[in-house]
Amino acid sequence: MTEVTEVTEITEENLQKIILEGNEIVLGSVEVHAKCVKVRNDSGIMIDYKPAFGATAIPDWMADINARLAGLVRTGVMAMNDQARIRLLAMLERCSGDGRMLYRLFVTSRVADDGSHENRVRDLIDPDFASIDKGLEGRARAGRQRIERVLLEAIL
């Protein structure tokens, strides 16, 4: 998998030029961060869904895509059973309150030399998180496939 090495803020005016030059652009992204919290002397999990590359100076259309991706991840990828939640809480308690990124999803697009659109849906899963939730990889795969179908339908 190719890692994103540079994230450059662009204006709406430059977007079309960048796409036509064949550069890959990020259409949307979400990261899942989790940490252990204490509520009335009881341990719990706080999960935060945020754009993978920051939320500053992004166009409205990207904010909408980010929100939709976060919803998909929340209801699909993060739909853990109770036993997985218990194991996640134990894992997070060992992190000493720092928390960690459990999952990252991002969608990119570029115009190929033949004029067709090439969309990619990629994700990264924390290996420790994957080891405590055996259904996680299947749910992540289903989420990626759902996004790929939506992108294909949008192009056709």
C-alpha positions in Angstrom: 0.0 0.0 0.0 1.2 3.5 -0.8 1.5 5.8 2.1 0.4 9.4 1.8 3.6 11.4 2.2 2.4 14.9 1.7 -1.0 16.6 2.2 -1.3 19.9 0.4 -4.2 22.3 0.9 -5.7 23.4 -2.4 -8.4 25.8 -3.4 -11.5 25.0 -5.4 -10.0 26.8 -8.4 -6.9 24.6 -8.4 -8.7 21.3 -7.9 -9.8 20.8 -11.5 -6.2 21.5 -12.8 -4.7 19.1 -10.2 -7.1 16.4 -11.2 -6.6 16.9 -14.9 -2.8 16.6 -14.4 -3.3 13.1 -13.1 -2.4 13.8 -9.5 -4.1 11.7 -6.9 -6.3 13.8 -4.5 -7.9 12.8 -1.2 -11.7 12.9 -1.5 -12.3 12.1 2.1 -10.9 10.4 5.2 -11.6 9.4 8.8 -9.5 8.2 11.7 -10.8 6.4 14.7 -9.1 7.3 17.9 -9.9 5.7 21.2 -8.8 6.2 24.8 -9.8 4.9 28.2 -11.7 7.4 30.4 -13.0 7.3 34.0 -16.6 8.2 34.6 -17.7 8.2 38.2 -14.7 5.9 39.1 -15.7 3.4 36.4 -13.6 2.8 33.2 -15.1 3.5 29.8 -14.0 4.0 26.2 -14.1 7.4 24.4 -14.0 7.0 20.6 -13.4 10.0 18.4 -14.0 10.1 14.6 -12.0 12.8 12.8 -10.6 13.6 9.4 -7.3 11.8 8.9 -5.6 14.8 7.4 -7.0 17.6 9.6 -10.2 19.5 9.4 -8.9 23.0 8.7 -9.5 24.7 5.4 -11.3 21.8 3.7 -14.1 22.5 1.2 -17.7 21.8 2.2 -17.9 18.8 -0.2 -15.0 17.1 1.6 -16.5 17.8 5.0 -19.6 16.1 3.8 -17.7 13.1 2.5 -15.7 12.9 5.8 -18.9 12.9 7.8 -20.4 10.1 5.6 -17.2 8.1 5.9 -17.3 8.5 9.7 -20.9 7.3 9.8 -20.0 4.3 7.7 -17.1 3.4 10.0 -19.2 4.0 13.2 -22.0 1.7 12.1 -20.0 -0.8 10.2 -16.3 -1.2 11.1 -16.7 -0.3 14.8 -19.8 -2.5 15.3 -18.1 -4.6 17.9 -19.7 -7.3 20.1 -19.5 -7.0 23.9 -16.5 -9.3 24.3 -14.5 -7.3 21.7 -15.4 -4.1 23.6 -14.1 -5.6 26.9 -10.8 -6.6 25.2 -10.6 -3.1 23.7 -11.0 -1.5 27.1 -8.3 -3.7 28.6 -6.0 -2.7 25.7 -6.7 1.0 26.2 -6.1 0.8 29.9 -2.6 -0.5 29.2 -2.0 2.6 27.0 -1.7 4.8 30.2 -4.4 7.2 29.1 -2.6 8.2 25.9 -5.1 6.4 23.7 -4.3 5.3 20.2 -5.5 5.4 16.6 -7.4 2.2 15.9 -8.4 2.7 12.3 -7.8 5.0 9.3 -9.8 5.1 6.1 -9.2 7.3 3.1 -10.5 7.6 -0.4 -8.5 9.0 -3.2 -9.1 9.7 -6.9 -7.1 10.6 -10.0 -7.7 10.9 -13.7 -5.7 8.3 -15.6 -4.0 8.9 -18.9 -6.9 7.5 -20.8 -9.3 9.9 -19.1 -10.9 7.3 -16.9 -11.2 7.9 -13.1 -9.2 5.7 -10.8 -10.5 5.7 -7.3 -8.9 3.9 -4.4 -10.2 3.1 -1.0 -7.5 2.3 1.5 -7.4 1.7 5.2 -5.0 0.9 8.0 -6.0 -1.2 11.1 -4.0 -1.2 14.3 -2.7 -4.8 14.5 -3.5 -5.0 18.2 -7.0 -3.9 17.6 -7.4 -6.5 14.8 -6.2 -9.2 17.2 -8.9 -8.5 19.8 -11.8 -8.3 17.3 -11.9 -11.2 14.9 -14.7 -9.7 12.9 -13.0 -6.4 12.3 -11.2 -7.2 9.1 -14.4 -8.5 7.5 -16.4 -5.5 8.5 -13.6 -3.2 7.2 -13.5 -5.1 3.9 -17.3 -4.8 3.6 -17.0 -1.0 4.2 -14.3 -0.6 1.6 -16.4 -2.6 -1.0 -19.5 -0.5 -0.2 -17.5 2.7 -0.8 -16.0 1.3 -4.0 -19.6 0.5 -5.3 -20.8 4.0 -4.5 -17.8 5.5 -6.4 -18.3 3.3 -9.4 -22.0 4.2 -9.6 -21.1 7.9 -9.3 -18.8 7.6 -12.3 -21.3 5.7 -14.5 
